[in-house]
Amino acid sequence: MTSDFETQLRTASLRVTRPRLAVLAALREHPHIDTETVIALVRAEHPLVSHQTVYDVLRALTEAGLIRRIQPAGAVARYESRVGDNHHHVVCRSCGAIADVDCAVGDAPCLTASDDHGFAVDEAEVVYWGTCPRCAADRSSSEPPVRRKQ
């Protein structure tokens, strides 16, 4: 997998460095993680990597299009390695869990706006909000039983 990351970096005209490889590996293994989690994962493998280095790597990889930065309303920024398509996200209102959602029909139908006002649309951001299965189960198990009148 490292050679895959090396190829991605070289194709994007970026130098291959241990911090860049570590960030790419962390994001492939843990999609939709925040900056602090990226830092913790990278430093678990490379304790001498500074916070600033990880911030710089995240910025460089985002600018190069190798990773994507998302920030659902009211949440901290998250990063993912799934790029190059027009997928969306579903976010749990309770715990903040995020999952990928493919476009509903065909190839990126949401890039065809009902009125684009002359814009050349190249990306659409759709976020679905709800409650994840784990939180829904927790909520239903903590609710008192409904008493029915007999």
C-alpha positions, 0 to 999 in steps of 0.5 A: 500500500505504501507504494500506492501512496508514493505513486499518488504523491509523486503524481501530484508532484509532492515529495514522498515523506514519512509524515505524508505517507502516515497521514494517507495511511491514517485516512485510508484506515479511518475515514472522516477523522478530525485533525486531532485524531490524525495527529494521534494516529501519525504520532503513534507510529512516528512520535517525533512528528510535530502537530504543525507538520501534520497540519501542513501535510493535511493542507498540502494533500488537500490542495493537491486533491489527494484528500478531501476536507469536509466540515458538516455544520456545527462540527469540526473539519474532518478528512477523508481519502475518497476523492475523485467522485461526487459522493455525499455524507450522512451525519448522526445528530447524536454522536457525529458519526459520518458515512459516505453516501453515493449519488442516488442515480447514475453519475453525479446527477446532483451536478445538474442544478435546476438553475446554475445561474451561469456557474460552471458547477464542478462539485455539489455538497449534500449532507444528510442528517439523522440518527445512526443505528447505534444511537437509535438503539441506545435511545430506544433502550434508554426510553422508559416502556410505554404503558398502555391503559387497559 
